[in-house]
Amino acid sequence: MDRSKIAIFDTTLRDGEQSPGCSMTPSEKLRMARQLDLLNVDVIEAGFPISSDADFQSVKVIAGELRRPIIAALARATRDDVDGAWRAIQAANRPRIHVFLATSDIHLTHKLKISRQQAIDQACEAVSLARSLCDDVEFSPEDATRTDLDFLCQVARGVVAAGASTVNITDTVGYTMPREYAAIISAIKSSIQDSPGAIVSAHCHNDLGLAVANSLAAIEAGARQVEGAINGIGERAGNASLEEIVMAISVRGDALPFETAVNTNELYSASQMLSEITGVAVQPNKAIVGRNAFAHEAGIHQDGMIKNRMTYEIMTPKSVGVPETRFVLGKHSGRHALGLHCERLGYQLPRRDLDVLYRRFLAVVDELKVIDDDRLISLIRHEIGKETAA
């Protein structure tokens, strides 16, 4: 099967960092950027240079050090922003200027206070300026999914004619639905089909919990770049989770005939590093990288896993960089799993002793919820020793 390549645009250091409580110092941004390079993402959006001197310096340092990925810098559709973005990334081996301007009527009327024609003129002028400085220009119509579709197509045609090679359709407030978003992507793709070098990109927020679903729908509709952030961090409810998009494509190749260049073995390391840098913990049940993503407590699940891991795991922990599957010993754990755990700790218990231990184990976990190895060893020595003495 011919598999289309999907470019992965990581915005952890820009949109992700805008998440409340997730700001990073320049040295932390550089450290995270190095990990994203190991992850082999195609584009690293290093920051928004005009926003602060620190962000400008962060982008500049990253652009100067990392030679493989495209390094993007964000700019509003103004001369000062575009010039600032270019100064920050001009040392990059593969620089990109990412220009954005809102296009929905609600933004044009209430925020920017300009007309649709003024928006097109401003967007095209900024893209043209960016293109005069840099060969790679991306344009994002902010709040694209609440923009009149005919007008959105008009904007897309205008910015591509002005020099944009990527048109990024932003679901800025996480408003759209998968089928709806797919139709928008398809319409934009058709509107710029006379420019074969231009690609359509997807950028989704998670306000309704649909960012990943919408991103996958966009890919199926013809988007060939998808934007996301590690751990799904970002404004409000966050961005599309990069690790979830990548692994959906990897695991469900039968349904999604696409591929990425991402080194999935580095996903868990990237997640852990970001969590450490920001101090924001990953929720335990987070897909792919959460503490419980490869943990099993229910007895039926543990028994199935012991017999064949494919009964309850659709990917291996090592495929995303997690060391191994964990069997959690709690009140839902079965006798078989308890016995196996005892064996791993060096205790091969006969059935009678295991029955004794299991009854005591259930009483203890009722209070403690889960039992760690040290407590289990103590329980084994106490209960089996007591039984032997009797």
ChimeraX attribute file (.defattr): number of C-alpha atoms within 10 A of each C-alpha:
attribute: neighborCount
match mode: 1-to-1
recipient: residues
	/A:1	7
	/A:2	7
	/A:3	11
	/A:4	14
	/A:5	13
	/A:6	21
	/A:7	19
	/A:8	24
	/A:9	24
	/A:10	26
	/A:11	26
	/A:12	31
	/A:13	30
	/A:14	24
	/A:15	21
	/A:16	24
	/A:17	20
	/A:18	18
	/A:19	18
	/A:20	13
	/A:21	10
	/A:22	18
	/A:23	17
	/A:24	19
	/A:25	13
	/A:26	17
	/A:27	12
	/A:28	17
	/A:29	25
	/A:30	21
	/A:31	15
	/A:32	21
	/A:33	25
	/A:34	16
	/A:35	19
	/A:36	25
	/A:37	19
	/A:38	17
	/A:39	19
	/A:40	19
	/A:41	21
	/A:42	20
	/A:43	23
	/A:44	28
	/A:45	26
	/A:46	30
	/A:47	32
	/A:48	25
	/A:49	27
	/A:50	20
	/A:51	13
	/A:52	11
	/A:53	9
	/A:54	16
	/A:55	22
	/A:56	22
	/A:57	16
	/A:58	25
	/A:59	29
	/A:60	24
	/A:61	20
	/A:62	27
	/A:63	27
	/A:64	16
	/A:65	14
	/A:66	18
	/A:67	15
	/A:68	14
	/A:69	20
	/A:70	22
	/A:71	30
	/A:72	31
	/A:73	32
	/A:74	27
	/A:75	27
	/A:76	20
	/A:77	24
	/A:78	19
	/A:79	15
	/A:80	13
	/A:81	22
	/A:82	26
	/A:83	18
	/A:84	20
	/A:85	29
	/A:86	25
	/A:87	16
	/A:88	29
	/A:89	28
	/A:90	18
	/A:91	17
	/A:92	23
	/A:93	16
	/A:94	19
	/A:95	25
	/A:96	27
	/A:97	31
	/A:98	27
	/A:99	28
	/A:100	22
	/A:101	23
	/A:102	22
	/A:103	28
	/A:104	21
	/A:105	18
	/A:106	14
	/A:107	17
	/A:108	18
	/A:109	13
	/A:110	9
	/A:111	10
	/A:112	14
	/A:113	13
	/A:114	15
	/A:115	13
	/A:116	17
	/A:117	11
	/A:118	12
	/A:119	21
	/A:120	21
	/A:121	15
	/A:122	17
	/A:123	28
	/A:124	25
	/A:125	19
	/A:126	28
	/A:127	30
	/A:128	19
	/A:129	19
	/A:130	30
	/A:131	20
	/A:132	13
	/A:133	17
	/A:134	17
	/A:135	14
	/A:136	19
	/A:137	27
	/A:138	27
	/A:139	31
	/A:140	28
	/A:141	25
	/A:142	22
	/A:143	21
	/A:144	25
	/A:145	25
	/A:146	19
	/A:147	19
	/A:148	13
	/A:149	16
	/A:150	12
	/A:151	16
	/A:152	24
	/A:153	19
	/A:154	15
	/A:155	26
	/A:156	28
	/A:157	23
	/A:158	19
	/A:159	28
	/A:160	24
	/A:161	16
	/A:162	20
	/A:163	24
	/A:164	28
	/A:165	21
	/A:166	22
	/A:167	29
	/A:168	27
	/A:169	27
	/A:170	24
	/A:171	26
	/A:172	21
	/A:173	21
	/A:174	24
	/A:175	18
	/A:176	24
	/A:177	16
	/A:178	17
	/A:179	13
	/A:180	13
	/A:181	26
	/A:182	23
	/A:183	15
	/A:184	21
	/A:185	25
	/A:186	17
	/A:187	18
	/A:188	27
	/A:189	24
	/A:190	14
	/A:191	17
	/A:192	22
	/A:193	13
	/A:194	11
	/A:195	14
	/A:196	9
	/A:197	11
	/A:198	19
	/A:199	21
	/A:200	25
	/A:201	29
	/A:202	29
	/A:203	26
	/A:204	29
	/A:205	30
	/A:206	26
	/A:207	18
	/A:208	12
	/A:209	15
	/A:210	19
	/A:211	29
	/A:212	26
	/A:213	19
	/A:214	26
	/A:215	29
	/A:216	22
	/A:217	22
	/A:218	29
	/A:219	24
	/A:220	17
	/A:221	19
	/A:222	21
	/A:223	25
	/A:224	20
	/A:225	24
	/A:226	26
	/A:227	26
	/A:228	31
	/A:229	25
	/A:230	27
	/A:231	31
	/A:232	26
	/A:233	29
	/A:234	26
	/A:235	18
	/A:236	14
	/A:237	17
	/A:238	25
	/A:239	33
	/A:240	31
	/A:241	27
	/A:242	25
	/A:243	25
	/A:244	22
	/A:245	20
	/A:246	23
	/A:247	21
	/A:248	16
	/A:249	19
	/A:250	19
	/A:251	12
	/A:252	12
	/A:253	14
	/A:254	10
	/A:255	10
	/A:256	17
	/A:257	16
	/A:258	19
	/A:259	17
	/A:260	21
	/A:261	14
	/A:262	22
	/A:263	17
	/A:264	21
	/A:265	16
	/A:266	21
	/A:267	28
	/A:268	24
	/A:269	19
	/A:270	24
	/A:271	22
	/A:272	17
	/A:273	17
	/A:274	26
	/A:275	16
	/A:276	12
	/A:277	16
	/A:278	15
	/A:279	12
	/A:280	15
	/A:281	13
	/A:282	19
	/A:283	12
	/A:284	12
	/A:285	13
	/A:286	15
	/A:287	17
	/A:288	24
	/A:289	26
	/A:290	19
	/A:291	15
	/A:292	18
	/A:293	17
	/A:294	21
	/A:295	19
	/A:296	22
	/A:297	19
	/A:298	18
	/A:299	21
	/A:300	16
	/A:301	21
	/A:302	28
	/A:303	20
	/A:304	15
	/A:305	18
	/A:306	15
	/A:307	10
	/A:308	11
	/A:309	16
	/A:310	12
	/A:311	13
	/A:312	15
	/A:313	16
	/A:314	10
	/A:315	15
	/A:316	15
	/A:317	20
	/A:318	14
	/A:319	17
	/A:320	19
	/A:321	18
	/A:322	20
	/A:323	12
	/A:324	11
	/A:325	17
	/A:326	15
	/A:327	22
	/A:328	21
	/A:329	25
	/A:330	22
	/A:331	20
	/A:332	18
	/A:333	24
	/A:334	19
	/A:335	20
	/A:336	16
	/A:337	23
	/A:338	22
	/A:339	21
	/A:340	18
	/A:341	18
	/A:342	18
	/A:343	12
	/A:344	10
	/A:345	13
	/A:346	10
	/A:347	14
	/A:348	14
	/A:349	16
	/A:350	9
	/A:351	11
	/A:352	11
	/A:353	17
	/A:354	21
	/A:355	14
	/A:356	14
	/A:357	23
	/A:358	20
	/A:359	11
	/A:360	14
	/A:361	24
	/A:362	20
	/A:363	11
	/A:364	18
	/A:365	16
	/A:366	11
	/A:367	10
	/A:368	12
	/A:369	12
	/A:370	18
	/A:371	18
	/A:372	11
	/A:373	12
	/A:374	10
	/A:375	11
	/A:376	19
	/A:377	16
	/A:378	10
	/A:379	17
	/A:380	22
	/A:381	13
	/A:382	12
	/A:383	19
	/A:384	17
	/A:385	12
	/A:386	10
	/A:387	13
	/A:388	8
	/A:389	7
	/A:390	6
